[in-house]
């Protein structure tokens, strides 16, 4: 099965590519989880985060936004000892801060999807070189989230988030997922 250029032969990556990436996501809890995971990914390969996602779900209370917003510094220090996650104090503090910011949003799903007009933006890229790392919409999302108190939400993270959450569909036309997701 032909897949996008970024998908390697790791079964976890293949399952993620084939079942999740680019599928429109409107569930607030899953959008919140994905936003935190994208932040944890900053500077690393996405496969690293995928391999640690199950452990994150365990130690971060299933990405319960209320519980994460109350995470103490002492709990962060305990998490810093867990080899099953990315042990980065700034990213863990960002998870807490982003949970607090998320709780302040009236309708996070509507806000996030507003940057693409509420519906997936379908791209028709033929080659890897055509797929952008950042777009004006991702820059706008980044600015809006930062203004609301979010961290680890730069434009590149926001575009990767938009791709993963299906806000933009960037499966290349030679990928087997392209026909199913192009609309």
N, C-alpha and C positions, 0 to 999 in steps of 0.2 A: 504494500500500500504506500503510495507516495505521500510524504508528509512535508510540512514546512521545513525550511532549511535549518531552523534552530533545534529541531527535535532529534535527539540522538537515539541510540538503540536501547537505552535503559527502559525496562518495562514500566517503571513509575512515570517516566517522562512521556512515554508513548500513551499511557492511559490518560494522563493529564491533557496532552494534546488532543487526543481523540474524543474525550468526553467532557472536558471543561473549558479549555482555552477558546475564547471567542464566542461562547454560548451566552446570549443575553441573560444577565443576572439582575433580578429585581428584589431579591430577598435582603432586607436590611441587615440581618445578622451575618449572612454570608458576605455581603459587601463590606461590612466592618472587618470581618476576619481577613478578607483578601487585602484590604487596605493596610492592615497591620503587617501581613506577610510580605507585601511589596516593600514596606519600610524595612523589615528585617533583611530583605534581599539586597538592599543598597550596597553596592560595591562587590557583590558576590554573584555567583551563577544561580539561576532560578532552581536548578536541580538540587542545590544545597538546601534551599528552603523546603522544597518538596520532600526531601528525605527526612526533614525535621518537623514537618507539619503535624504529624500525629502526636509527637511529643509536646509540641506547642499547645495542641488542643488539651492535652492532659494537664500541663502545668499552668496554663493560663485560663483555667476554669471554663473550657469550651469556648473561649473568646467571649465570655459573658461581659458585656460592656459595663454593667453596673458594678460587678465585682472588680474588673480591671481598673475602673476609675478610683477605686478605694485601695488599690495595691499600695502597701507601705514600702518605705525604703528598705526595711529589714527583709521583706519578701523579695525585693529585687536582689538583695545581697545573696539570699539563698539561691535564687535562680542563676546568679552568676557562677555558681558551683556546678550547675547541671550540664554535663557534656552532651546531652541530647538536644540542646538548643544552641543558637548562636549567642555566645556569651559576650554581649556588648551592652554595657551599662546605659549608654546613651539611647540605644534602640529600645531597651526595656523601659526606660523612663519615658520615651516617646510613646510607647504603647499605652502607658498610663495617661499621659497628657492627651493623646488622641481619643481615648475612651471618654475623658472629661469633655473634650470639645464635641465629640459625637453626641453626647447627651444634651448638649445645648442646641442642637439642630432641631428645627421644627419637623422637617421631613427630609432626612438624609437621602433617601432614594431619589426623591424629586430633584434635590439639589445636584446630586452627582450626575444624574441623567440629563439635567438641563444643558450641560455643555455640549451635548450632541442633539439637542432638540427633542429629547424624550424617546428617541428611537435609535436603533443601531445605525451607525454610519457604515455602509458597505463599501469597502475598497476593492479594487480589481488589480492588484499588483501582480505583475508577471515575474519579477525578479527580486531577489533579496535587496538589491541596491535601491529599489523603489520604496521599501518600507521605512518610514521615518522613525527616528528615535524620540522626536518631540514634534508637537503640532501647536498651532495657536490655541486650540481648544484645551490641550493639556497645560499650556502655560496659564490660561485663564483659570482652570481648575486649581492649579497649584497656588495661584495668587489668592483665590477665594478661600481655599482651605487654610492657608497660612493666616489670612486675615481673621479667621474664626478660631485660631489658636492651635491648629494642627502642626506637627513637625514631621520631618522625613517624608515630605510630600512635594519634592521638587518636580519640575516639568517632566523629566525622564521617568521618574517613578510614576507620575500621574498617567503618562502615556502607556506605560506597561500595564498599569491598572486598568485603563480603558480597554486595552486589547484583551486582557485576561477576563474582564467582566462582560465582554461582548458589546461594549459601548461603541467600539469600532471593530469591524471584522477584517482582520489582516491576514487571514489564511491566503496564501498565494494561489493563483488560479490553477497551478499544477498539483495542489494538495487535494487529497480525496475529501477533506472536510469542506472545501470551498463550495461545491454545489449545494450541500445541505444548509449552509449558513448564509449564502448570498441573498436569500430571501425570495 
